[in-house]
Amino acid sequence: MQQSGITISGSNVSLNFNESFKNLATYFFYFDNSYFIFTGKGGKNQNIMSFQKSILISYQSNDLKYPQLFAQYSFSKQRLSDEAYAIIKTNENYTNQELGPSPNFKL
């Protein structure tokens, strides 16, 4: 891959992705709100999961590997609750009835 004249090797892209993934899965709960948006099909964005601090607000079932790996890694680092881990791993739609979706977020 080349960008602005700098050659970036495939191994560097992979390393950067993996390290960014680890940082995100470890520190997402520091943010007031975190949204995991899938942008890869048909030009339509999809909110896969969202958090308020460490509380899972919503989860949309999907065929992606990323949410499953996120849940596994984050749970192993004690950053994700048992309940949120179970919801993501079972891959079923979920909306937190007490907190609901963020009213300020528009896809």
VOMARVEX-602784 format. One record per atom (N, C-alpha, C, O): atom name; x, y, z negated; residue in one letter; residue number from 1. Coordinates in nm, 3 decimals. Example, Ala and Ser with C-alpha at 12.3 -4.5 7.8 and 13.67 -1.06 7.14 Angstrom:
BEGIN
(lummi "N", (1.319, -0.569, -0.780), "a", 1)
(lummi "CA", (1.230, -0.450, -0.780), "a", 1)
(lummi "C", (1.320, -0.330, -0.780), "a", 1)
(lummi "O", (1.424, -0.332, -0.846), "a", 1)
(lummi "N", (1.285, -0.225, -0.708), "s", 2)
(lummi "CA", (1.367, -0.106, -0.714), "s", 2)
(lummi "C", (1.290, 0.003, -0.787), "s", 2)
(lummi "O", (1.341, 0.114, -0.804), "s", 2)
***
This chain:
BEGIN
(lummi "N", (0.084, -0.117, 0.000), "m", 1)
(lummi "CA", (0.000, 0.000, 0.000), "m", 1)
(lummi "C", (0.089, 0.123, 0.000), "m", 1)
(lummi "O", (0.189, 0.129, -0.072), "m", 1)
(lummi "N", (0.052, 0.222, 0.082), "q", 2)
(lummi "CA", (0.129, 0.345, 0.086), "q", 2)
(lummi "C", (0.035, 0.462, 0.065), "q", 2)
(lummi "O", (-0.073, 0.470, 0.123), "q", 2)
(lummi "N", (0.079, 0.553, -0.020), "q", 3)
(lummi "CA", (-0.002, 0.670, -0.050), "q", 3)
(lummi "C", (0.092, 0.789, -0.065), "q", 3)
(lummi "O", (0.186, 0.784, -0.145), "q", 3)
(lummi "N", (0.068, 0.893, 0.010), "s", 4)
(lummi "CA", (0.150, 1.014, 0.007), "s", 4)
(lummi "C", (0.299, 0.982, 0.023), "s", 4)
(lummi "O", (0.383, 1.045, -0.042), "s", 4)
(lummi "N", (0.331, 0.887, 0.107), "g", 5)
(lummi "CA", (0.469, 0.855, 0.135), "g", 5)
(lummi "C", (0.536, 0.764, 0.034), "g", 5)
(lummi "O", (0.652, 0.726, 0.052), "g", 5)
(lummi "N", (0.466, 0.729, -0.071), "i", 6)
(lummi "CA", (0.523, 0.642, -0.173), "i", 6)
(lummi "C", (0.471, 0.500, -0.151), "i", 6)
(lummi "O", (0.350, 0.478, -0.144), "i", 6)
(lummi "N", (0.561, 0.406, -0.141), "t", 7)
(lummi "CA", (0.521, 0.268, -0.126), "t", 7)
(lummi "C", (0.492, 0.207, -0.263), "t", 7)
(lummi "O", (0.575, 0.215, -0.354), "t", 7)
(lummi "N", (0.375, 0.147, -0.276), "i", 8)
(lummi "CA", (0.335, 0.084, -0.401), "i", 8)
(lummi "C", (0.318, -0.065, -0.374), "i", 8)
(lummi "O", (0.236, -0.104, -0.291), "i", 8)
(lummi "N", (0.394, -0.146, -0.442), "s", 9)
(lummi "CA", (0.388, -0.290, -0.418), "s", 9)
(lummi "C", (0.260, -0.350, -0.477), "s", 9)
(lummi "O", (0.200, -0.293, -0.568), "s", 9)
(lummi "N", (0.220, -0.462, -0.423), "g", 10)
(lummi "CA", (0.103, -0.533, -0.474), "g", 10)
(lummi "C", (0.118, -0.571, -0.620), "g", 10)
(lummi "O", (0.020, -0.569, -0.695), "g", 10)
(lummi "N", (0.238, -0.606, -0.660), "s", 11)
(lummi "CA", (0.260, -0.643, -0.800), "s", 11)
(lummi "C", (0.243, -0.522, -0.892), "s", 11)
(lummi "O", (0.195, -0.536, -1.004), "s", 11)
(lummi "N", (0.283, -0.402, -0.845), "n", 12)
(lummi "CA", (0.263, -0.280, -0.925), "n", 12)
(lummi "C", (0.115, -0.246, -0.936), "n", 12)
(lummi "O", (0.070, -0.203, -1.042), "n", 12)
(lummi "N", (0.040, -0.264, -0.828), "v", 13)
(lummi "CA", (-0.105, -0.239, -0.832), "v", 13)
(lummi "C", (-0.169, -0.333, -0.933), "v", 13)
(lummi "O", (-0.251, -0.291, -1.015), "v", 13)
(lummi "N", (-0.131, -0.459, -0.927), "s", 14)
(lummi "CA", (-0.185, -0.559, -1.020), "s", 14)
(lummi "C", (-0.148, -0.527, -1.164), "s", 14)
(lummi "O", (-0.233, -0.534, -1.253), "s", 14)
(lummi "N", (-0.023, -0.492, -1.188), "l", 15)
(lummi "CA", (0.022, -0.458, -1.322), "l", 15)
(lummi "C", (-0.054, -0.336, -1.376), "l", 15)
(lummi "O", (-0.100, -0.337, -1.490), "l", 15)
(lummi "N", (-0.068, -0.233, -1.294), "n", 16)
(lummi "CA", (-0.140, -0.112, -1.336), "n", 16)
(lummi "C", (-0.286, -0.143, -1.367), "n", 16)
(lummi "O", (-0.340, -0.093, -1.465), "n", 16)
(lummi "N", (-0.350, -0.226, -1.284), "f", 17)
(lummi "CA", (-0.489, -0.264, -1.309), "f", 17)
(lummi "C", (-0.501, -0.339, -1.441), "f", 17)
(lummi "O", (-0.588, -0.308, -1.523), "f", 17)
(lummi "N", (-0.414, -0.436, -1.462), "n", 18)
(lummi "CA", (-0.420, -0.516, -1.584), "n", 18)
(lummi "C", (-0.397, -0.432, -1.709), "n", 18)
(lummi "O", (-0.466, -0.451, -1.810), "n", 18)
(lummi "N", (-0.303, -0.342, -1.704), "e", 19)
(lummi "CA", (-0.276, -0.257, -1.821), "e", 19)
(lummi "C", (-0.391, -0.158, -1.845), "e", 19)
(lummi "O", (-0.426, -0.132, -1.960), "e", 19)
(lummi "N", (-0.447, -0.105, -1.740), "s", 20)
(lummi "CA", (-0.564, -0.017, -1.754), "s", 20)
(lummi "C", (-0.682, -0.093, -1.812), "s", 20)
(lummi "O", (-0.754, -0.042, -1.898), "s", 20)
(lummi "N", (-0.702, -0.215, -1.766), "f", 21)
(lummi "CA", (-0.808, -0.301, -1.818), "f", 21)
(lummi "C", (-0.791, -0.323, -1.968), "f", 21)
(lummi "O", (-0.888, -0.310, -2.044), "f", 21)
(lummi "N", (-0.671, -0.357, -2.011), "k", 22)
(lummi "CA", (-0.645, -0.380, -2.153), "k", 22)
(lummi "C", (-0.672, -0.255, -2.236), "k", 22)
(lummi "O", (-0.733, -0.262, -2.342), "k", 22)
(lummi "N", (-0.627, -0.140, -2.186), "n", 23)
(lummi "CA", (-0.651, -0.014, -2.257), "n", 23)
(lummi "C", (-0.800, 0.015, -2.268), "n", 23)
(lummi "O", (-0.848, 0.054, -2.375), "n", 23)
(lummi "N", (-0.872, -0.002, -2.161), "l", 24)
(lummi "CA", (-1.015, 0.023, -2.161), "l", 24)
(lummi "C", (-1.087, -0.071, -2.258), "l", 24)
(lummi "O", (-1.171, -0.026, -2.337), "l", 24)
(lummi "N", (-1.056, -0.199, -2.254), "a", 25)
(lummi "CA", (-1.122, -0.297, -2.340), "a", 25)
(lummi "C", (-1.084, -0.280, -2.487), "a", 25)
(lummi "O", (-1.158, -0.323, -2.575), "a", 25)
(lummi "N", (-0.972, -0.218, -2.513), "t", 26)
(lummi "CA", (-0.927, -0.198, -2.651), "t", 26)
(lummi "C", (-0.975, -0.067, -2.710), "t", 26)
(lummi "O", (-1.000, -0.059, -2.830), "t", 26)
(lummi "N", (-0.988, 0.037, -2.628), "y", 27)
(lummi "CA", (-1.014, 0.171, -2.682), "y", 27)
(lummi "C", (-1.145, 0.237, -2.637), "y", 27)
(lummi "O", (-1.167, 0.354, -2.666), "y", 27)
(lummi "N", (-1.233, 0.163, -2.569), "f", 28)
(lummi "CA", (-1.357, 0.223, -2.518), "f", 28)
(lummi "C", (-1.443, 0.283, -2.629), "f", 28)
(lummi "O", (-1.513, 0.381, -2.605), "f", 28)
(lummi "N", (-1.438, 0.228, -2.748), "f", 29)
(lummi "CA", (-1.526, 0.271, -2.857), "f", 29)
(lummi "C", (-1.489, 0.408, -2.914), "f", 29)
(lummi "O", (-1.565, 0.464, -2.994), "f", 29)
(lummi "N", (-1.374, 0.462, -2.875), "y", 30)
(lummi "CA", (-1.338, 0.597, -2.919), "y", 30)
(lummi "C", (-1.421, 0.705, -2.849), "y", 30)
(lummi "O", (-1.429, 0.818, -2.897), "y", 30)
(lummi "N", (-1.481, 0.671, -2.736), "f", 31)
(lummi "CA", (-1.560, 0.766, -2.660), "f", 31)
(lummi "C", (-1.704, 0.768, -2.711), "f", 31)
(lummi "O", (-1.757, 0.665, -2.753), "f", 31)
(lummi "N", (-1.766, 0.885, -2.707), "d", 32)
(lummi "CA", (-1.907, 0.894, -2.748), "d", 32)
(lummi "C", (-1.993, 0.803, -2.662), "d", 32)
(lummi "O", (-2.079, 0.732, -2.714), "d", 32)
(lummi "N", (-1.971, 0.804, -2.533), "n", 33)
(lummi "CA", (-2.045, 0.719, -2.439), "n", 33)
(lummi "C", (-1.949, 0.663, -2.336), "n", 33)
(lummi "O", (-1.861, 0.734, -2.286), "n", 33)
(lummi "N", (-1.966, 0.535, -2.304), "s", 34)
(lummi "CA", (-1.887, 0.469, -2.200), "s", 34)
(lummi "C", (-1.982, 0.403, -2.102), "s", 34)
(lummi "O", (-2.074, 0.331, -2.143), "s", 34)
(lummi "N", (-1.960, 0.426, -1.974), "y", 35)
(lummi "CA", (-2.044, 0.368, -1.870), "y", 35)
(lummi "C", (-1.956, 0.288, -1.774), "y", 35)
(lummi "O", (-1.854, 0.337, -1.727), "y", 35)
(lummi "N", (-1.997, 0.166, -1.747), "f", 36)
(lummi "CA", (-1.926, 0.079, -1.655), "f", 36)
(lummi "C", (-2.010, 0.071, -1.527), "f", 36)
(lummi "O", (-2.111, 0.001, -1.523), "f", 36)
(lummi "N", (-1.967, 0.143, -1.425), "i", 37)
(lummi "CA", (-2.043, 0.158, -1.302), "i", 37)
(lummi "C", (-1.978, 0.075, -1.192), "i", 37)
(lummi "O", (-1.858, 0.085, -1.166), "i", 37)
(lummi "N", (-2.060, -0.008, -1.127), "f", 38)
(lummi "CA", (-2.013, -0.085, -1.013), "f", 38)
(lummi "C", (-2.045, -0.007, -0.886), "f", 38)
(lummi "O", (-2.159, 0.031, -0.864), "f", 38)
(lummi "N", (-1.943, 0.017, -0.804), "t", 39)
(lummi "CA", (-1.960, 0.098, -0.683), "t", 39)
(lummi "C", (-1.930, 0.020, -0.556), "t", 39)
(lummi "O", (-1.907, 0.080, -0.451), "t", 39)
(lummi "N", (-1.930, -0.111, -0.563), "g", 40)
(lummi "CA", (-1.875, -0.191, -0.454), "g", 40)
(lummi "C", (-1.967, -0.242, -0.348), "g", 40)
(lummi "O", (-1.917, -0.301, -0.252), "g", 40)
(lummi "N", (-2.100, -0.225, -0.356), "k", 41)
(lummi "CA", (-2.186, -0.285, -0.255), "k", 41)
(lummi "C", (-2.288, -0.185, -0.203), "k", 41)
(lummi "O", (-2.357, -0.118, -0.280), "k", 41)
(lummi "N", (-2.297, -0.176, -0.073), "g", 42)
(lummi "CA", (-2.404, -0.103, -0.008), "g", 42)
(lummi "C", (-2.416, 0.044, -0.040), "g", 42)
(lummi "O", (-2.522, 0.103, -0.017), "g", 42)
(lummi "N", (-2.311, 0.105, -0.091), "g", 43)
(lummi "CA", (-2.316, 0.247, -0.118), "g", 43)
(lummi "C", (-2.406, 0.287, -0.233), "g", 43)
(lummi "O", (-2.429, 0.406, -0.256), "g", 43)
(lummi "N", (-2.457, 0.190, -0.307), "k", 44)
(lummi "CA", (-2.543, 0.221, -0.421), "k", 44)
(lummi "C", (-2.471, 0.185, -0.550), "k", 44)
(lummi "O", (-2.426, 0.071, -0.567), "k", 44)
(lummi "N", (-2.460, 0.281, -0.640), "n", 45)
(lummi "CA", (-2.394, 0.257, -0.768), "n", 45)
(lummi "C", (-2.489, 0.184, -0.863), "n", 45)
(lummi "O", (-2.611, 0.203, -0.859), "n", 45)
(lummi "N", (-2.430, 0.101, -0.950), "q", 46)
(lummi "CA", (-2.510, 0.026, -1.047), "q", 46)
(lummi "C", (-2.443, 0.036, -1.183), "q", 46)
(lummi "O", (-2.325, 0.005, -1.197), "q", 46)
(lummi "N", (-2.520, 0.080, -1.283), "n", 47)
(lummi "CA", (-2.470, 0.084, -1.421), "n", 47)
(lummi "C", (-2.476, -0.058, -1.477), "n", 47)
(lummi "O", (-2.584, -0.108, -1.509), "n", 47)
(lummi "N", (-2.361, -0.122, -1.489), "i", 48)
(lummi "CA", (-2.354, -0.260, -1.536), "i", 48)
(lummi "C", (-2.370, -0.267, -1.687), "i", 48)
(lummi "O", (-2.445, -0.350, -1.738), "i", 48)
(lummi "N", (-2.299, -0.181, -1.759), "m", 49)
(lummi "CA", (-2.313, -0.179, -1.904), "m", 49)
(lummi "C", (-2.275, -0.042, -1.956), "m", 49)
(lummi "O", (-2.195, 0.030, -1.896), "m", 49)
(lummi "N", (-2.334, -0.007, -2.069), "s", 50)
(lummi "CA", (-2.302, 0.121, -2.130), "s", 50)
(lummi "C", (-2.297, 0.104, -2.282), "s", 50)
(lummi "O", (-2.365, 0.020, -2.340), "s", 50)
(lummi "N", (-2.213, 0.187, -2.342), "f", 51)
(lummi "CA", (-2.191, 0.183, -2.486), "f", 51)
(lummi "C", (-2.206, 0.323, -2.544), "f", 51)
(lummi "O", (-2.177, 0.423, -2.477), "f", 51)
(lummi "N", (-2.251, 0.330, -2.666), "q", 52)
(lummi "CA", (-2.244, 0.451, -2.746), "q", 52)
(lummi "C", (-2.149, 0.418, -2.860), "q", 52)
(lummi "O", (-2.182, 0.341, -2.950), "q", 52)
(lummi "N", (-2.029, 0.478, -2.853), "k", 53)
(lummi "CA", (-1.918, 0.434, -2.940), "k", 53)
(lummi "C", (-1.898, 0.284, -2.915), "k", 53)
(lummi "O", (-1.868, 0.245, -2.803), "k", 53)
(lummi "N", (-1.914, 0.200, -3.018), "s", 54)
(lummi "CA", (-1.894, 0.056, -3.000), "s", 54)
(lummi "C", (-2.025, -0.020, -2.984), "s", 54)
(lummi "O", (-2.024, -0.143, -2.973), "s", 54)
(lummi "N", (-2.137, 0.050, -2.981), "i", 55)
(lummi "CA", (-2.269, -0.015, -2.974), "i", 55)
(lummi "C", (-2.311, -0.031, -2.828), "i", 55)
(lummi "O", (-2.314, 0.065, -2.752), "i", 55)
(lummi "N", (-2.343, -0.154, -2.791), "l", 56)
(lummi "CA", (-2.391, -0.181, -2.656), "l", 56)
(lummi "C", (-2.530, -0.121, -2.641), "l", 56)
(lummi "O", (-2.622, -0.155, -2.716), "l", 56)
(lummi "N", (-2.547, -0.033, -2.544), "i", 57)
(lummi "CA", (-2.674, 0.033, -2.519), "i", 57)
(lummi "C", (-2.753, -0.041, -2.412), "i", 57)
(lummi "O", (-2.874, -0.060, -2.425), "i", 57)
(lummi "N", (-2.684, -0.082, -2.307), "s", 58)
(lummi "CA", (-2.753, -0.156, -2.200), "s", 58)
(lummi "C", (-2.655, -0.247, -2.128), "s", 58)
(lummi "O", (-2.534, -0.224, -2.125), "s", 58)
(lummi "N", (-2.713, -0.352, -2.072), "y", 59)
(lummi "CA", (-2.635, -0.446, -1.992), "y", 59)
(lummi "C", (-2.725, -0.495, -1.879), "y", 59)
(lummi "O", (-2.839, -0.535, -1.903), "y", 59)
(lummi "N", (-2.673, -0.494, -1.758), "q", 60)
(lummi "CA", (-2.745, -0.541, -1.641), "q", 60)
(lummi "C", (-2.679, -0.670, -1.592), "q", 60)
(lummi "O", (-2.559, -0.670, -1.563), "q", 60)
(lummi "N", (-2.756, -0.778, -1.583), "s", 61)
(lummi "CA", (-2.698, -0.904, -1.538), "s", 61)
(lummi "C", (-2.638, -0.886, -1.399), "s", 61)
(lummi "O", (-2.687, -0.805, -1.319), "s", 61)
(lummi "N", (-2.532, -0.961, -1.370), "n", 62)
(lummi "CA", (-2.459, -0.943, -1.246), "n", 62)
(lummi "C", (-2.374, -1.065, -1.217), "n", 62)
(lummi "O", (-2.363, -1.155, -1.300), "n", 62)
(lummi "N", (-2.312, -1.067, -1.099), "d", 63)
(lummi "CA", (-2.223, -1.176, -1.058), "d", 63)
(lummi "C", (-2.076, -1.139, -1.070), "d", 63)
(lummi "O", (-1.990, -1.210, -1.018), "d", 63)
(lummi "N", (-2.046, -1.030, -1.136), "l", 64)
(lummi "CA", (-1.909, -0.981, -1.146), "l", 64)
(lummi "C", (-1.832, -1.054, -1.255), "l", 64)
(lummi "O", (-1.889, -1.096, -1.356), "l", 64)
(lummi "N", (-1.703, -1.069, -1.235), "k", 65)
(lummi "CA", (-1.616, -1.131, -1.335), "k", 65)
(lummi "C", (-1.569, -1.030, -1.440), "k", 65)
(lummi "O", (-1.546, -1.065, -1.555), "k", 65)
(lummi "N", (-1.557, -0.903, -1.398), "y", 66)
(lummi "CA", (-1.501, -0.799, -1.484), "y", 66)
(lummi "C", (-1.574, -0.787, -1.619), "y", 66)
(lummi "O", (-1.507, -0.785, -1.722), "y", 66)
(lummi "N", (-1.708, -0.779, -1.623), "p", 67)
(lummi "CA", (-1.774, -0.765, -1.753), "p", 67)
(lummi "C", (-1.747, -0.884, -1.846), "p", 67)
(lummi "O", (-1.733, -0.867, -1.967), "p", 67)
(lummi "N", (-1.741, -1.002, -1.789), "q", 68)
(lummi "CA", (-1.715, -1.121, -1.869), "q", 68)
(lummi "C", (-1.573, -1.118, -1.928), "q", 68)
(lummi "O", (-1.552, -1.149, -2.045), "q", 68)
(lummi "N", (-1.478, -1.081, -1.844), "l", 69)
(lummi "CA", (-1.339, -1.071, -1.891), "l", 69)
(lummi "C", (-1.323, -0.957, -1.992), "l", 69)
(lummi "O", (-1.249, -0.970, -2.090), "l", 69)
(lummi "N", (-1.394, -0.846, -1.968), "f", 70)
(lummi "CA", (-1.394, -0.734, -2.063), "f", 70)
(lummi "C", (-1.444, -0.782, -2.199), "f", 70)
(lummi "O", (-1.380, -0.756, -2.301), "f", 70)
(lummi "N", (-1.557, -0.852, -2.201), "a", 71)
(lummi "CA", (-1.615, -0.900, -2.326), "a", 71)
(lummi "C", (-1.519, -0.995, -2.397), "a", 71)
(lummi "O", (-1.499, -0.984, -2.518), "a", 71)
(lummi "N", (-1.462, -1.086, -2.324), "q", 72)
(lummi "CA", (-1.370, -1.184, -2.383), "q", 72)
(lummi "C", (-1.248, -1.115, -2.444), "q", 72)
(lummi "O", (-1.211, -1.143, -2.557), "q", 72)
(lummi "N", (-1.187, -1.025, -2.368), "y", 73)
(lummi "CA", (-1.066, -0.957, -2.417), "y", 73)
(lummi "C", (-1.098, -0.865, -2.535), "y", 73)
(lummi "O", (-1.028, -0.867, -2.636), "y", 73)
(lummi "N", (-1.202, -0.785, -2.521), "s", 74)
(lummi "CA", (-1.239, -0.690, -2.625), "s", 74)
(lummi "C", (-1.279, -0.762, -2.754), "s", 74)
(lummi "O", (-1.244, -0.719, -2.863), "s", 74)
(lummi "N", (-1.352, -0.870, -2.740), "f", 75)
(lummi "CA", (-1.392, -0.949, -2.857), "f", 75)
(lummi "C", (-1.270, -1.011, -2.925), "f", 75)
(lummi "O", (-1.263, -1.016, -3.048), "f", 75)
(lummi "N", (-1.174, -1.058, -2.846), "s", 76)
(lummi "CA", (-1.053, -1.119, -2.903), "s", 76)
(lummi "C", (-0.970, -1.017, -2.981), "s", 76)
(lummi "O", (-0.894, -1.053, -3.070), "s", 76)
(lummi "N", (-0.986, -0.889, -2.946), "k", 77)
(lummi "CA", (-0.914, -0.781, -3.016), "k", 77)
(lummi "C", (-1.000, -0.718, -3.126), "k", 77)
(lummi "O", (-0.964, -0.615, -3.182), "k", 77)
(lummi "N", (-1.114, -0.781, -3.156), "q", 78)
(lummi "CA", (-1.207, -0.736, -3.260), "q", 78)
(lummi "C", (-1.258, -0.594, -3.232), "q", 78)
(lummi "O", (-1.275, -0.514, -3.325), "q", 78)
(lummi "N", (-1.284, -0.565, -3.106), "r", 79)
(lummi "CA", (-1.335, -0.434, -3.065), "r", 79)
(lummi "C", (-1.482, -0.442, -3.022), "r", 79)
(lummi "O", (-1.547, -0.339, -3.004), "r", 79)
(lummi "N", (-1.534, -0.563, -3.007), "l", 80)
(lummi "CA", (-1.670, -0.584, -2.960), "l", 80)
(lummi "C", (-1.743, -0.669, -3.063), "l", 80)
(lummi "O", (-1.689, -0.768, -3.112), "l", 80)
(lummi "N", (-1.866, -0.630, -3.096), "s", 81)
(lummi "CA", (-1.943, -0.703, -3.197), "s", 81)
(lummi "C", (-1.983, -0.841, -3.147), "s", 81)
(lummi "O", (-1.983, -0.867, -3.027), "s", 81)
(lummi "N", (-2.016, -0.928, -3.240), "d", 82)
(lummi "CA", (-2.064, -1.062, -3.206), "d", 82)
(lummi "C", (-2.187, -1.051, -3.115), "d", 82)
(lummi "O", (-2.199, -1.124, -3.017), "d", 82)
(lummi "N", (-2.279, -0.960, -3.150), "e", 83)
(lummi "CA", (-2.403, -0.945, -3.074), "e", 83)
(lummi "C", (-2.375, -0.899, -2.930), "e", 83)
(lummi "O", (-2.429, -0.957, -2.836), "e", 83)
(lummi "N", (-2.292, -0.796, -2.914), "a", 84)
(lummi "CA", (-2.259, -0.747, -2.780), "a", 84)
(lummi "C", (-2.187, -0.854, -2.699), "a", 84)
(lummi "O", (-2.214, -0.870, -2.579), "a", 84)
(lummi "N", (-2.097, -0.925, -2.762), "y", 85)
(lummi "CA", (-2.025, -1.033, -2.694), "y", 85)
(lummi "C", (-2.122, -1.138, -2.642), "y", 85)
(lummi "O", (-2.112, -1.182, -2.527), "y", 85)
(lummi "N", (-2.215, -1.179, -2.726), "a", 86)
(lummi "CA", (-2.313, -1.282, -2.688), "a", 86)
(lummi "C", (-2.401, -1.234, -2.572), "a", 86)
(lummi "O", (-2.430, -1.311, -2.480), "a", 86)
(lummi "N", (-2.443, -1.109, -2.576), "i", 87)
(lummi "CA", (-2.528, -1.053, -2.470), "i", 87)
(lummi "C", (-2.455, -1.054, -2.336), "i", 87)
(lummi "O", (-2.511, -1.097, -2.235), "i", 87)
(lummi "N", (-2.332, -1.007, -2.336), "i", 88)
(lummi "CA", (-2.256, -1.000, -2.211), "i", 88)
(lummi "C", (-2.223, -1.140, -2.161), "i", 88)
(lummi "O", (-2.233, -1.166, -2.041), "i", 88)
(lummi "N", (-2.185, -1.229, -2.250), "k", 89)
(lummi "CA", (-2.149, -1.366, -2.208), "k", 89)
(lummi "C", (-2.268, -1.444, -2.154), "k", 89)
(lummi "O", (-2.252, -1.527, -2.065), "k", 89)
(lummi "N", (-2.388, -1.419, -2.206), "t", 90)
(lummi "CA", (-2.507, -1.488, -2.153), "t", 90)
(lummi "C", (-2.555, -1.425, -2.023), "t", 90)
(lummi "O", (-2.635, -1.484, -1.950), "t", 90)
(lummi "N", (-2.505, -1.303, -1.994), "n", 91)
(lummi "CA", (-2.530, -1.236, -1.867), "n", 91)
(lummi "C", (-2.679, -1.215, -1.840), "n", 91)
(lummi "O", (-2.728, -1.244, -1.731), "n", 91)
(lummi "N", (-2.750, -1.165, -1.940), "e", 92)
(lummi "CA", (-2.892, -1.135, -1.926), "e", 92)
(lummi "C", (-2.915, -0.986, -1.949), "e", 92)
(lummi "O", (-2.843, -0.923, -2.027), "e", 92)
(lummi "N", (-3.015, -0.932, -1.883), "n", 93)
(lummi "CA", (-3.046, -0.790, -1.899), "n", 93)
(lummi "C", (-3.074, -0.758, -2.045), "n", 93)
(lummi "O", (-3.132, -0.839, -2.119), "n", 93)
(lummi "N", (-3.030, -0.639, -2.087), "y", 94)
(lummi "CA", (-3.047, -0.598, -2.226), "y", 94)
(lummi "C", (-3.055, -0.446, -2.232), "y", 94)
(lummi "O", (-2.981, -0.375, -2.163), "y", 94)
(lummi "N", (-3.146, -0.397, -2.315), "t", 95)
(lummi "CA", (-3.152, -0.254, -2.350), "t", 95)
(lummi "C", (-3.169, -0.245, -2.499), "t", 95)
(lummi "O", (-3.259, -0.308, -2.556), "t", 95)
(lummi "N", (-3.085, -0.166, -2.564), "n", 96)
(lummi "CA", (-3.095, -0.145, -2.708), "n", 96)
(lummi "C", (-3.223, -0.066, -2.733), "n", 96)
(lummi "O", (-3.235, 0.049, -2.691), "n", 96)
(lummi "N", (-3.318, -0.129, -2.802), "q", 97)
(lummi "CA", (-3.449, -0.068, -2.822), "q", 97)
(lummi "C", (-3.444, 0.053, -2.915), "q", 97)
(lummi "O", (-3.526, 0.144, -2.903), "q", 97)
(lummi "N", (-3.349, 0.056, -3.006), "e", 98)
(lummi "CA", (-3.338, 0.168, -3.100), "e", 98)
(lummi "C", (-3.273, 0.290, -3.035), "e", 98)
(lummi "O", (-3.318, 0.403, -3.056), "e", 98)
(lummi "N", (-3.169, 0.269, -2.957), "l", 99)
(lummi "CA", (-3.095, 0.381, -2.899), "l", 99)
(lummi "C", (-3.135, 0.410, -2.755), "l", 99)
(lummi "O", (-3.134, 0.525, -2.713), "l", 99)
(lummi "N", (-3.169, 0.305, -2.680), "g", 100)
(lummi "CA", (-3.210, 0.322, -2.542), "g", 100)
(lummi "C", (-3.101, 0.384, -2.456), "g", 100)
(lummi "O", (-2.993, 0.415, -2.506), "g", 100)
(lummi "N", (-3.129, 0.402, -2.327), "p", 101)
(lummi "CA", (-3.029, 0.463, -2.239), "p", 101)
(lummi "C", (-3.007, 0.609, -2.270), "p", 101)
(lummi "O", (-3.096, 0.677, -2.322), "p", 101)
(lummi "N", (-2.890, 0.657, -2.240), "s", 102)
(lummi "CA", (-2.856, 0.797, -2.264), "s", 102)
(lummi "C", (-2.943, 0.888, -2.176), "s", 102)
(lummi "O", (-2.947, 0.870, -2.055), "s", 102)
(lummi "N", (-3.012, 0.984, -2.236), "p", 103)
(lummi "CA", (-3.097, 1.072, -2.156), "p", 103)
(lummi "C", (-3.019, 1.166, -2.064), "p", 103)
(lummi "O", (-3.076, 1.221, -1.970), "p", 103)
(lummi "N", (-2.891, 1.186, -2.091), "n", 104)
(lummi "CA", (-2.810, 1.278, -2.011), "n", 104)
(lummi "C", (-2.740, 1.211, -1.894), "n", 104)
(lummi "O", (-2.677, 1.278, -1.812), "n", 104)
(lummi "N", (-2.750, 1.080, -1.884), "f", 105)
(lummi "CA", (-2.678, 1.007, -1.781), "f", 105)
(lummi "C", (-2.768, 0.982, -1.661), "f", 105)
(lummi "O", (-2.877, 0.925, -1.674), "f", 105)
(lummi "N", (-2.722, 1.024, -1.544), "k", 106)
(lummi "CA", (-2.794, 0.999, -1.421), "k", 106)
(lummi "C", (-2.698, 0.935, -1.323), "k", 106)
(lummi "O", (-2.586, 0.983, -1.303), "k", 106)
(lummi "N", (-2.741, 0.828, -1.263), "l", 107)
(lummi "CA", (-2.658, 0.753, -1.170), "l", 107)
(lummi "C", (-2.669, 0.811, -1.031), "l", 107)
(lummi "O", (-2.606, 0.761, -0.938), "l", 107)
***
